[in-house]
Amino acid sequence: MTAMSVRLTAVLAGLIASVLLTASAIAAEPIAPAPNQAPNTGASPMPTDPADAASQDPALGGRLPDDQLPKNDREWAKRLTPEQFQVARKKGTERAFTGKYWNTKTPGTYRCICCGEPLFRSGEKFDSGCGWPSFTAPIDGRKGTTIAEHMDTSMFMRRTEVTCRRCGAHLGHVFDDGPPPTGLRYCINSASIVLEPANEPQK
């Protein structure tokens, strides 16, 4: 190999190394978002109008659109608090007299914490003394369109579990020791519901 060939080979090798180093630096450097633009995380776009956001957030008294309902436990766990997830998705039970709504007298509509479906009205809520929010009937008058009932034989007992018919969230149990006119007591976990006060617009 001549001296000229050696020199050309060295120059080419240097150029190739320079190009590779530049490409590596560009790939490693994060791309900053444009001004006033949030980075794209791959999540579904959320409404920019606060009113639209509230109308889709069950925690704010809204109803989650069908196409945004989580499909598995991992997705539910991201949307709910740990207590809400344990109660509503894993059939847990909050301790008596500790829930947010056990003694609430505020007029309004109680919605499912998971999907925002209206489930109970404050007019059917009563003080049962059991330590959980209690209702004499669901919002549809026990027609079965909002609440589903299931036999529950856990804890060495036979009880009737109630769930949200729309998303399957565990709500609590129904017992036949309630006041007239139904004689029923829907014993519901506060962690499974959210109150939309009557003075706020219904969605």
N, CA, C and O of each residue as an XYZ file, in Angstrom:
812
protein
N       0.862     -1.186      0.000
C       0.000      0.000      0.000
C       0.897      1.234      0.000
O       1.835      1.323      0.792
N       0.606      2.194     -0.895
C       1.426      3.397     -1.005
C       1.100      4.355      0.116
O       0.090      4.207      0.805
N       1.972      5.352      0.295
C       1.754      6.369      1.333
C       0.476      7.139      1.065
O      -0.245      7.519      1.988
N       0.199      7.371     -0.249
C      -1.031      8.086     -0.623
C      -2.259      7.289     -0.207
O      -3.220      7.865      0.303
N      -2.244      5.979     -0.414
C      -3.384      5.122     -0.047
C      -3.593      5.114      1.454
O      -4.725      5.176      1.934
N      -2.503      5.037      2.188
C      -2.599      5.041      3.652
C      -3.222      6.339      4.129
O      -4.073      6.343      5.019
N      -2.774      7.485      3.506
C      -3.299      8.786      3.919
C      -4.787      8.882      3.613
O      -5.546      9.377      4.445
N      -5.229      8.423      2.443
C      -6.651      8.456      2.051
C      -7.490      7.583      2.984
O      -8.589      7.961      3.390
N      -6.948      6.409      3.315
C      -7.676      5.508      4.227
C      -7.858      6.163      5.590
O      -8.932      6.055      6.182
N      -6.844      6.832      6.094
C      -6.926      7.495      7.397
C      -7.937      8.627      7.369
O      -8.699      8.820      8.316
N      -7.934      9.386      6.252
C      -8.893     10.499      6.124
C     -10.322      9.975      6.100
O     -11.196     10.518      6.775
N     -10.560      8.929      5.330
C     -11.898      8.335      5.240
C     -12.347      7.794      6.590
O     -13.498      7.983      6.984
N     -11.450      7.127      7.294
C     -11.790      6.587      8.616
C     -12.159      7.714      9.569
O     -13.095      7.583     10.359
N     -11.417      8.834      9.496
C     -11.718      9.982     10.354
C     -13.073     10.578     10.040
O     -13.818     10.947     10.948
N     -13.405     10.678      8.745
C     -14.704     11.217      8.343
C     -15.846     10.323      8.829
O     -16.852     10.820      9.335
N     -15.691      9.016      8.676
C     -16.719      8.074      9.099
C     -16.924      8.160     10.605
O     -18.062      8.168     11.075
N     -15.835      8.224     11.368
C     -15.931      8.320     12.830
C     -16.638      9.602     13.240
O     -17.441      9.608     14.173
N     -16.331     10.696     12.532
C     -16.957     11.987     12.845
C     -18.463     11.946     12.602
O     -19.250     12.459     13.398
N     -18.849     11.324     11.483
C     -20.285     11.202     11.153
C     -21.004     10.351     12.196
O     -22.107     10.691     12.624
N     -20.384      9.246     12.603
C     -21.010      8.362     13.588
C     -21.160      9.054     14.943
O     -22.190      8.900     15.600
N     -20.159      9.807     15.366
C     -20.239     10.518     16.643
C     -21.336     11.572     16.624
O     -22.050     11.750     17.611
N     -21.469     12.271     15.498
C     -22.507     13.299     15.370
C     -23.895     12.674     15.422
O     -24.793     13.183     16.092
N     -24.061     11.556     14.703
C     -25.353     10.866     14.696
C     -25.715     10.368     16.092
O     -26.875     10.449     16.495
N     -24.732      9.853     16.835
C     -24.998      9.363     18.190
C     -25.419     10.499     19.113
O     -26.309     10.335     19.948
N     -24.779     11.639     18.959
C     -25.105     12.782     19.817
C     -26.517     13.272     19.547
O     -27.255     13.608     20.472
N     -26.891     13.310     18.264
C     -28.252     13.754     17.900
C     -29.286     12.791     18.457
O     -30.316     13.221     18.977
N     -29.021     11.477     18.353
C     -29.986     10.473     18.832
C     -30.135     10.523     20.341
O     -31.220     10.277     20.868
N     -29.050     10.840     21.044
C     -29.104     10.829     22.507
C     -29.740     12.078     23.080
O     -30.218     12.066     24.214
N     -29.752     13.166     22.304
C     -30.288     14.428     22.820
C     -31.803     14.442     22.721
O     -32.336     14.240     21.630
N     -32.539     14.679     23.850
C     -33.999     14.712     23.803
C     -34.500     15.887     22.987
O     -33.913     16.969     23.000
N     -35.575     15.661     22.289
C     -36.181     16.711     21.475
C     -37.135     17.501     22.340
O     -38.096     16.943     22.868
N     -36.894     18.760     22.493
C     -37.755     19.591     23.339
C     -39.058     19.878     22.616
O     -39.058     20.089     21.403
N     -40.172     19.890     23.345
C     -41.443     20.216     22.716
C     -41.471     21.677     22.301
O     -40.742     22.503     22.851
N     -42.302     21.985     21.342
C     -42.466     23.364     20.914
C     -43.011     24.178     22.077
O     -43.649     23.624     22.971
N     -42.767     25.491     22.078
C     -43.275     26.318     23.179
C     -44.768     26.135     23.376
O     -45.526     26.059     22.409
N     -45.193     26.063     24.650
C     -46.607     25.914     25.016
C     -47.216     24.614     24.533
O     -48.437     24.511     24.415
N     -46.404     23.636     24.255
C     -46.913     22.353     23.785
C     -46.389     21.245     24.687
O     -45.179     21.113     24.868
N     -47.296     20.443     25.257
C     -46.897     19.360     26.149
C     -46.285     18.221     25.359
O     -46.686     17.989     24.218
N     -45.328     17.503     25.926
C     -44.740     16.352     25.228
C     -45.802     15.306     24.939
O     -46.747     15.146     25.712
N     -45.654     14.603     23.845
C     -46.600     13.558     23.475
C     -46.259     12.292     24.253
O     -45.210     11.688     24.030
N     -47.143     11.888     25.168
C     -46.890     10.694     25.980
C     -47.577      9.466     25.419
O     -47.451      8.375     25.976
N     -48.297      9.628     24.331
C     -48.988      8.492     23.748
C     -50.379      8.286     24.311
O     -51.099      7.398     23.856
N     -50.772      9.080     25.284
C     -52.095      8.942     25.889
C     -53.145      9.560     24.989
O     -52.833     10.377     24.122
N     -54.394      9.167     25.199
C     -55.491      9.734     24.434
C     -55.610     11.210     24.763
O     -55.434     11.596     25.919
N     -55.911     12.058     23.760
C     -56.029     13.487     24.033
C     -57.160     13.765     25.000
O     -58.236     13.175     24.893
N     -56.919     14.669     25.954
C     -57.930     15.044     26.928
C     -58.547     16.366     26.519
O     -57.905     17.160     25.831
N     -59.778     16.616     26.929
C     -60.417     17.878     26.585
C     -59.619     19.046     27.154
O     -59.112     18.970     28.273
N     -59.505     20.147     26.369
C     -58.791     21.319     26.839
C     -59.710     22.227     27.642
O     -59.236     22.981     28.492
N     -60.985     22.175     27.398
C     -61.945     22.972     28.140
C     -62.202     22.307     29.490
O     -62.593     21.140     29.530
N     -61.989     23.032     30.614
C     -62.226     22.430     31.938
C     -63.625     21.870     32.091
O     -63.811     20.859     32.768
N     -64.617     22.505     31.477
C     -65.991     21.998     31.576
C     -66.112     20.652     30.884
O     -66.810     19.762     31.370
N     -65.422     20.495     29.730
C     -65.453     19.215     29.023
C     -64.736     18.143     29.831
O     -65.185     16.998     29.883
N     -63.613     18.513     30.466
C     -62.871     17.559     31.278
C     -63.723     17.077     32.445
O     -63.744     15.883     32.744
N     -64.420     17.989     33.101
C     -65.260     17.617     34.239
C     -66.389     16.713     33.812
O     -66.799     15.827     34.562
N     -66.898     16.928     32.609
C     -68.025     16.122     32.151
C     -67.631     14.689     31.861
O     -68.501     13.828     31.727
N     -66.305     14.407     31.758
C     -65.833     13.062     31.468
C     -65.115     12.411     32.646
O     -64.690     11.260     32.548
N     -64.975     13.126     33.749
C     -64.242     12.601     34.899
C     -65.208     12.201     35.998
O     -65.826     13.068     36.616
N     -65.355     10.895     36.260
C     -66.276     10.453     37.308
C     -65.980     11.080     38.663
O     -66.901     11.346     39.434
N     -64.704     11.319     38.964
C     -64.350     11.909     40.254
C     -64.870     13.332     40.384
O     -64.978     13.854     41.494
N     -65.194     13.963     39.263
C     -65.733     15.317     39.277
C     -67.229     15.318     38.967
O     -67.802     16.369     38.680
N     -67.851     14.166     39.023
C     -69.288     14.082     38.781
C     -69.656     13.954     37.320
O     -70.776     14.293     36.938
N     -68.745     13.475     36.496
C     -69.028     13.311     35.073
C     -69.219     11.852     34.698
O     -69.069     10.960     35.534
N     -69.548     11.616     33.438
C     -69.766     10.252     32.939
C     -68.711      9.944     31.887
O     -68.618     10.635     30.872
N     -67.922      8.915     32.127
C     -66.845      8.539     31.221
C     -67.428      7.943     29.939
O     -68.250      7.029     30.013
N     -67.026      8.436     28.770
C     -67.526      7.873     27.510
C     -67.183      6.390     27.383
O     -66.175      5.930     27.920
N     -68.027      5.651     26.672
C     -67.822      4.208     26.522
C     -66.434      3.869     25.986
O     -65.806      2.911     26.438
N     -65.955      4.661     25.019
C     -64.668      4.321     24.403
C     -63.471      4.666     25.284
O     -62.331      4.385     24.916
N     -63.723      5.276     26.452
C     -62.628      5.576     27.367
C     -62.648      4.711     28.622
O     -61.823      4.900     29.516
N     -63.578      3.769     28.698
C     -63.628      2.880     29.855
C     -62.398      1.965     29.847
O     -62.118      1.324     28.834
N     -61.665      1.896     30.960
C     -60.504      1.002     31.028
C     -60.880     -0.443     30.716
O     -62.006     -0.876     30.960
N     -59.917     -1.174     30.174
C     -60.175     -2.557     29.750
C     -59.620     -3.598     30.722
O     -59.987     -4.771     30.641
N     -58.745     -3.191     31.633
C     -58.133     -4.169     32.536
C     -57.752     -3.499     33.860
O     -57.861     -2.282     34.006
N     -57.309     -4.305     34.808
C     -56.970     -3.804     36.139
C     -55.856     -2.763     36.102
O     -55.886     -1.799     36.867
N     -54.887     -2.944     35.232
C     -53.784     -1.984     35.163
C     -54.295     -0.596     34.789
O     -53.860      0.408     35.353
N     -55.226     -0.549     33.829
C     -55.782      0.733     33.411
C     -56.667      1.331     34.512
O     -56.659      2.542     34.734
N     -57.433      0.467     35.200
C     -58.271      0.971     36.305
C     -57.388      1.520     37.419
O     -57.709      2.552     38.009
N     -56.288      0.847     37.712
C     -55.406      1.279     38.800
C     -54.803      2.651     38.525
O     -54.517      3.399     39.460
N     -54.607      2.988     37.257
C     -54.080      4.304     36.902
C     -55.128      5.394     37.116
O     -54.785      6.534     37.432
N     -56.385      5.051     36.948
C     -57.461      6.042     37.024
C     -57.945      6.258     38.452
O     -58.362      7.361     38.803
N     -57.895      5.212     39.283
C     -58.462      5.272     40.632
C     -57.397      5.434     41.701
O     -56.219      5.172     41.459
N     -57.818      5.870     42.893
C     -56.904      5.874     44.036
C     -56.728      4.422     44.489
O     -57.536      3.570     44.119
N     -55.698      4.120     45.277
C     -55.527      2.738     45.753
C     -56.754      2.206     46.490
O     -57.127      1.047     46.304
N     -57.389      3.039     47.329
C     -58.573      2.575     48.050
C     -59.742      2.331     47.105
O     -60.434      1.320     47.225
N     -59.968      3.241     46.173
C     -61.043      3.063     45.206
C     -60.833      1.798     44.384
O     -61.777      1.049     44.132
N     -59.599      1.565     43.970
C     -59.302      0.370     43.182
C     -59.558     -0.896     43.991
O     -60.165     -1.841     43.488
N     -59.098     -0.920     45.240
C     -59.265     -2.105     46.081
C     -60.737     -2.401     46.332
O     -61.146     -3.562     46.327
N     -61.532     -1.366     46.549
C     -62.956     -1.565     46.840
C     -63.757     -1.824     45.573
O     -64.470     -2.823     45.474
N     -63.638     -0.919     44.604
C     -64.495     -0.987     43.419
C     -64.100     -2.080     42.431
O     -64.971     -2.673     41.795
N     -62.814     -2.356     42.289
C     -62.386     -3.342     41.285
C     -62.015     -4.683     41.902
O     -62.027     -5.702     41.211
N     -61.675     -4.702     43.229
C     -61.248     -5.941     43.866
C     -62.210     -6.406     44.957
O     -61.890     -7.304     45.736
N     -63.398     -5.785     45.008
C     -64.473     -6.195     45.935
C     -64.066     -6.052     47.401
O     -64.449     -6.864     48.243
N     -63.295     -5.021     47.692
C     -62.922     -4.756     49.069
C     -64.039     -4.029     49.810
O     -65.084     -3.732     49.231
N     -63.819     -3.743     51.088
C     -64.791     -3.021     51.913
C     -64.055     -2.028     52.791
O     -63.108     -2.390     53.489
N     -64.487     -0.777     52.759
C     -63.892      0.221     53.640
C     -64.393      0.001     55.067
O     -65.448     -0.599     55.269
N     -63.655      0.476     56.035
C     -64.064      0.319     57.423
C     -65.286      1.192     57.727
O     -65.409      2.297     57.198
N     -66.171      0.703     58.565
C     -67.386      1.432     58.929
C     -67.032      2.781     59.551
O     -66.042      2.912     60.272
N     -67.856      3.770     59.257
C     -67.727      5.131     59.803
C     -66.446      5.837     59.365
O     -66.023      6.798     60.006
N     -65.831      5.378     58.294
C     -64.610      6.043     57.813
C     -64.792      6.625     56.417
O     -64.007      7.479     56.003
N     -65.796      6.189     55.692
C     -65.988      6.637     54.317
C     -66.457      8.083     54.235
O     -66.996      8.642     55.190
N     -66.241      8.659     53.085
C     -66.546     10.074     52.860
C     -68.031     10.398     52.983
O     -68.389     11.497     53.407
N     -68.900      9.455     52.618
C     -70.331      9.782     52.509
C     -71.230      9.106     53.548
O     -72.452      9.206     53.438
N     -70.681      8.436     54.534
C     -71.540      7.660     55.434
C     -72.533      8.553     56.175
O     -73.629      8.106     56.512
N     -72.164      9.814     56.433
C     -73.048     10.697     57.187
C     -73.403     11.962     56.405
O     -73.862     12.941     56.993
N     -73.196     11.950     55.088
C     -73.440     13.141     54.266
C     -74.936     13.383     54.065
O     -75.702     12.458     53.791
N     -75.332     14.652     54.208
C     -76.742     15.032     54.009
C     -76.918     15.897     52.763
O     -78.034     16.327     52.470
N     -75.861     16.156     52.040
C     -75.904     17.037     50.873
C     -76.807     16.468     49.774
O     -76.634     15.316     49.375
N     -77.776     17.265     49.276
C     -78.630     16.797     48.177
C     -77.818     16.621     46.890
O     -76.893     17.385     46.613
N     -78.179     15.613     46.122
C     -77.504     15.414     44.852
C     -77.633     13.995     44.342
O     -78.466     13.220     44.813
N     -76.803     13.669     43.381
C     -76.806     12.358     42.735
C     -75.485     11.659     43.000
O     -74.415     12.247     42.841
N     -75.570     10.407     43.404
C     -74.361      9.604     43.628
C     -74.070      8.797     42.365
O     -74.903      8.026     41.888
N     -72.856      9.000     41.837
C     -72.445      8.325     40.608
C     -71.388      7.268     40.908
O     -70.739      7.302     41.954
N     -71.225      6.334     39.981
C     -70.170      5.324     40.080
C     -68.816      6.015     39.976
O     -68.602      6.814     39.064
N     -67.900      5.719     40.895
C     -66.585      6.344     40.877
C     -65.769      5.896     39.667
O     -64.844      6.593     39.251
N     -66.100      4.751     39.108
C     -65.337      4.223     37.972
C     -65.773      4.800     36.631
O     -64.941      5.245     35.841
N     -67.082      4.791     36.375
C     -67.546      5.194     35.044
C     -68.454      6.414     35.050
O     -68.766      6.947     33.984
N     -68.890      6.874     36.229
C     -69.726      8.068     36.288
C     -71.206      7.830     36.090
O     -71.976      8.787     36.002
N     -71.628      6.572     36.016
C     -73.053      6.271     35.831
C     -73.849      6.713     37.069
O     -73.451      6.387     38.187
N     -74.964      7.448     36.901
C     -75.799      7.813     38.056
C     -76.401      6.551     38.681
O     -76.999      5.734     37.981
N     -76.239      6.394     40.011
C     -76.669      5.166     40.682
C     -77.731      5.396     41.757
O     -78.702      4.645     41.843
N     -77.548      6.429     42.573
C     -78.457      6.691     43.685
C     -78.746      8.184     43.797
O     -77.945      9.018     43.373
N     -79.903      8.507     44.375
C     -80.246      9.898     44.670
C     -80.196     10.121     46.181
O     -80.431      9.201     46.964
N     -79.890     11.336     46.570
C     -79.818     11.653     47.996
C     -81.176     11.497     48.681
O     -81.236     11.274     49.890
N     -82.268     11.612     47.914
C     -83.605     11.466     48.496
C     -83.870     10.075     49.036
O     -84.723      9.904     49.907
N     -83.155      9.078     48.537
C     -83.318      7.694     49.003
C     -82.271      7.319     50.051
O     -82.251      6.184     50.529
N     -81.409      8.258     50.406
C     -80.368      7.981     51.404
C     -80.968      8.121     52.806
O     -81.771      9.022     53.050
N     -80.585      7.247     53.711
C     -81.087      7.327     55.078
C     -79.996      6.908     56.058
O     -79.013      6.269     55.684
N     -80.188      7.278     57.306
C     -79.218      6.952     58.346
C     -79.547      5.580     58.921
O     -80.468      5.436     59.725
N     -78.797      4.592     58.507
C     -79.057      3.216     58.953
C     -78.299      2.879     60.226
O     -78.609      1.892     60.893
N     -77.299      3.698     60.570
C     -76.495      3.418     61.747
C     -75.416      2.372     61.526
O     -74.713      1.995     62.463
N     -75.280      1.898     60.281
C     -74.316      0.822     60.014
C     -72.912      1.345     59.733
O     -71.949      0.579     59.779
N     -72.779      2.658     59.439
C     -71.456      3.219     59.179
C     -71.086      3.317     57.717
O     -69.979      3.743     57.385
N     -72.002      2.927     56.826
C     -71.800      3.072     55.391
C     -72.976      3.848     54.797
O     -74.064      3.825     55.373
N     -72.797      4.526     53.678
C     -73.928      5.174     53.024
C     -75.020      4.145     52.713
O     -74.735      3.081     52.162
N     -76.258      4.463     53.063
C     -77.360      3.510     52.877
C     -78.486      4.163     52.087
O     -78.832      5.322     52.317
N     -79.048      3.411     51.164
C     -80.125      3.904     50.305
C     -81.262      2.888     50.292
O     -81.029      1.685     50.417
N     -82.490      3.375     50.140
C     -83.632      2.467     50.088
C     -83.858      1.907     48.687
O     -84.531      0.890     48.524
N     -83.295      2.572     47.674
C     -83.486      2.115     46.292
C     -82.455      2.773     45.390
O     -81.973      3.862     45.701
N     -82.107      2.132     44.275
C     -81.230      2.779     43.299
C     -82.000      3.839     42.525
O     -83.208      3.993     42.701
N     -81.310      4.553     41.688
C     -81.903      5.679     40.974
C     -83.021      5.257     40.024
O     -83.908      6.055     39.722
N     -82.988      4.015     39.552
C     -84.012      3.537     38.622
C     -85.126      2.768     39.323
O     -85.959      2.142     38.668
N     -85.143      2.813     40.658
C     -86.205      2.108     41.369
C     -86.094      0.599     41.324
O     -87.113     -0.090     41.361
N     -84.905      0.076     41.247
C     -84.631     -1.371     41.214
C     -85.139     -2.063     39.951
O     -85.577     -3.212     39.998
N     -85.076     -1.366     38.839
C     -85.446     -1.991     37.570
C     -84.298     -2.812     36.990
O     -84.481     -3.568     36.036
N     -83.124     -2.654     37.571
C     -81.983     -3.443     37.109
C     -81.227     -2.837     35.957
O     -80.365     -3.495     35.373
N     -81.529     -1.582     35.607
C     -80.829     -0.960     34.482
C     -79.516     -0.307     34.907
O     -78.617     -0.122     34.086
N     -79.407      0.039     36.183
C     -78.169      0.672     36.655
C     -77.399     -0.203     37.641
O     -76.170     -0.142     37.694
N     -78.109     -1.011     38.418
C     -77.489     -1.862     39.436
C     -77.713     -3.335     39.094
O     -78.825     -3.745     38.762
N     -76.651     -4.115     39.180
C     -76.757     -5.568     38.992
C     -76.590     -6.241     40.352
O     -75.861     -5.741     41.208
N     -77.261     -7.372     40.552
C     -77.186     -8.111     41.819
C     -76.573     -9.490     41.587
O     -76.841    -10.142     40.577
N     -75.744     -9.921     42.543
C     -75.046    -11.197     42.442
C     -75.028    -11.877     43.810
O     -74.928    -11.207     44.838
N     -75.123    -13.187     43.822
C     -75.009    -13.928     45.075
C     -73.559    -13.916     45.544
O     -72.651    -14.217     44.769
N     -73.341    -13.571     46.802
C     -72.005    -13.494     47.380
C     -71.946    -14.432     48.588
O     -72.644    -14.215     49.578
N     -71.121    -15.464     48.508
C     -71.005    -16.434     49.604
C     -69.661    -16.310     50.330
O     -69.264    -17.221     51.057
N     -68.964    -15.195     50.135
C     -67.686    -14.996     50.818
C     -67.910    -14.705     52.299
O     -69.032    -14.429     52.724
N     -66.840    -14.768     53.074
C     -66.881    -14.466     54.513
C     -67.850    -15.380     55.267
O     -68.356    -15.005     56.325
N     -68.109    -16.578     54.728
C     -68.990    -17.565     55.358
C     -70.423    -17.033     55.532
O     -71.119    -17.379     56.487
N     -70.840    -16.187     54.587
C     -72.192    -15.624     54.619
C     -72.825    -15.706     53.243
O     -72.144    -15.857     52.229
N     -74.154    -15.603     53.238
C     -74.875    -15.486     51.969
C     -75.422    -14.066     51.895
O     -76.319    -13.685     52.648
N     -74.863    -13.297     50.975
C     -75.291    -11.913     50.811
C     -75.541    -11.632     49.337
O     -75.131    -12.396     48.463
N     -76.223    -10.517     49.078
C     -76.460    -10.101     47.699
C     -75.568     -8.904     47.394
O     -75.787     -7.800     47.893
N     -74.566     -9.148     46.569
C     -73.652     -8.082     46.162
C     -74.331     -7.203     45.116
O     -75.111     -7.697     44.302
N     -74.041     -5.910     45.134
C     -74.540     -5.013     44.090
C     -73.345     -4.386     43.374
O     -72.368     -3.975     44.000
N     -73.447     -4.323     42.062
C     -72.388     -3.753     41.233
C     -72.993     -2.778     40.237
O     -74.192     -2.812     39.961
N     -72.149     -1.912     39.706
C     -72.571     -1.022     38.618
C     -72.763     -1.874     37.374
O     -71.846     -2.572     36.940
N     -73.969     -1.813     36.802
C     -74.236     -2.648     35.624
C     -73.389     -2.218     34.432
O     -73.061     -3.046     33.582
N     -73.034     -0.959     34.357
C     -72.300     -0.461     33.199
C     -70.843     -0.918     33.184
O     -70.348     -1.369     32.151
N     -70.143     -0.804     34.339
C     -68.706     -1.117     34.329
C     -68.316     -2.259     35.260
O     -67.154     -2.663     35.285
N     -69.275     -2.787     36.030
C     -68.982     -3.915     36.901
C     -68.344     -3.554     38.229
O     -67.912     -4.444     38.962
N     -68.274     -2.268     38.561
C     -67.652     -1.865     39.823
C     -68.416     -2.425     41.017
O     -69.646     -2.381     41.052
N     -67.682     -2.952     41.994
C     -68.302     -3.424     43.230
C     -68.739     -2.211     44.046
O     -67.948     -1.303     44.300
N     -70.018     -2.207     44.455
C     -70.560     -1.087     45.224
C     -70.747     -1.432     46.694
O     -70.434     -0.627     47.570
N     -71.256     -2.625     46.962
C     -71.543     -3.043     48.332
C     -72.521     -4.204     48.308
O     -72.394     -5.117     47.492
N     -73.509     -4.168     49.216
C     -74.503     -5.237     49.298
C     -75.881     -4.646     49.578
O     -75.999     -3.523     50.068
N     -76.918     -5.412     49.263
C     -78.285     -4.985     49.576
C     -78.877     -5.981     50.573
O     -78.714     -7.193     50.435
N     -79.566     -5.443     51.580
C     -80.177     -6.256     52.639
C     -81.661     -5.916     52.744
O     -82.097     -4.848     52.315
N     -82.427     -6.836     53.316
C     -83.873     -6.633     53.416
C     -84.288     -6.109     54.789
O     -85.340     -6.478     55.312
N     -83.450     -5.245     55.366
C     -83.786     -4.682     56.674
C     -83.910     -3.156     56.620
O     -83.684     -2.470     57.617
N     -84.268     -2.642     55.459
C     -84.393     -1.199     55.304
C     -85.780     -0.684     55.642
O     -86.674     -1.474     55.947
N     -85.976      0.629     55.595
C     -87.266      1.238     55.938
C     -88.241      1.180     54.759
O     -87.839      0.864     53.640
N     -89.528      1.485     55.006
C     -90.494      1.593     53.912
C     -90.052      2.729     52.973
O     -89.301      3.601     53.410
N     -90.474      2.754     51.739
C     -91.472      1.822     51.190
C     -90.880      0.536     50.616
O     -91.634     -0.386     50.305
N     -89.543      0.441     50.465
C     -88.972     -0.742     49.820
C     -88.600     -1.834     50.807
O     -88.604     -3.012     50.452
N     -88.277     -1.463     52.050
C     -87.806     -2.449     53.023
C     -86.393     -2.907     52.739
O     -85.935     -3.902     53.300
N     -85.684     -2.174     51.855
C     -84.336     -2.560     51.460
C     -83.300     -1.568     51.971
O     -83.590     -0.391     52.181
N     -82.095     -2.070     52.165
C     -80.962     -1.225     52.564
C     -79.793     -1.516     51.629
O     -79.139     -2.553     51.735
N     -79.546     -0.594     50.722
C     -78.386     -0.702     49.852
C     -77.202     -0.122     50.617
O     -77.077      1.094     50.760
N     -76.349     -0.994     51.100
C     -75.206     -0.621     51.926
C     -74.007     -0.447     50.988
O     -73.460     -1.432     50.491
N     -73.600      0.803     50.746
C     -72.662      1.124     49.679
C     -71.363      1.713     50.236
O     -71.390      2.500     51.182
N     -70.242      1.335     49.652
C     -68.946      1.892     50.030
C     -68.795      3.308     49.466
O     -69.071      3.547     48.290
N     -68.356      4.238     50.311
C     -68.095      5.601     49.832
C     -67.042      5.611     48.725
O     -67.093      6.440     47.817
N     -66.083      4.679     48.808
C     -65.002      4.637     47.824
C     -65.493      4.247     46.434
O     -64.770      4.423     45.453
N     -66.722      3.715     46.338
C     -67.253      3.278     45.045
C     -68.136      4.323     44.374
O     -68.572      4.131     43.239
N     -68.400      5.422     45.064
C     -69.324      6.421     44.529
C     -68.743      7.823     44.673
O     -67.794      8.043     45.426
N     -69.324      8.760     43.941
C     -68.958     10.170     44.057
C     -70.244     10.979     44.003
O     -71.120     10.713     43.179
N     -70.356     11.970     44.885
C     -71.557     12.790     44.968
C     -71.455     13.998     44.050
O     -70.493     14.763     44.109
N     -72.461     14.155     43.204
C     -72.605     15.354     42.391
C     -73.693     16.199     43.053
O     -74.874     15.872     42.931
N     -73.326     17.275     43.748
C     -74.314     18.090     44.451
C     -75.408     18.608     43.528
O     -75.170     18.869     42.349
N     -76.610     18.753     44.079
C     -77.767     19.136     43.274
C     -77.653     20.523     42.679
O     -78.276     20.805     41.655
N     -76.860     21.410     43.303
C     -76.753     22.762     42.766
C     -75.772     22.858     41.627
O     -75.588     23.937     41.065
N     -75.132     21.750     41.266
C     -74.246     21.736     40.116
C     -74.988     21.146     38.935
O     -75.855     20.293     39.125
N     -74.670     21.578     37.709
C     -75.396     21.084     36.534
C     -75.239     19.590     36.348
O     -74.136     19.058     36.476
N     -76.339     18.906     36.046
C     -76.301     17.465     35.796
C     -75.835     17.226     34.359
O     -76.257     17.914     33.431
N     -74.942     16.219     34.196
C     -74.429     15.912     32.855
C     -75.226     14.788     32.234
O     -74.947     14.384     31.105
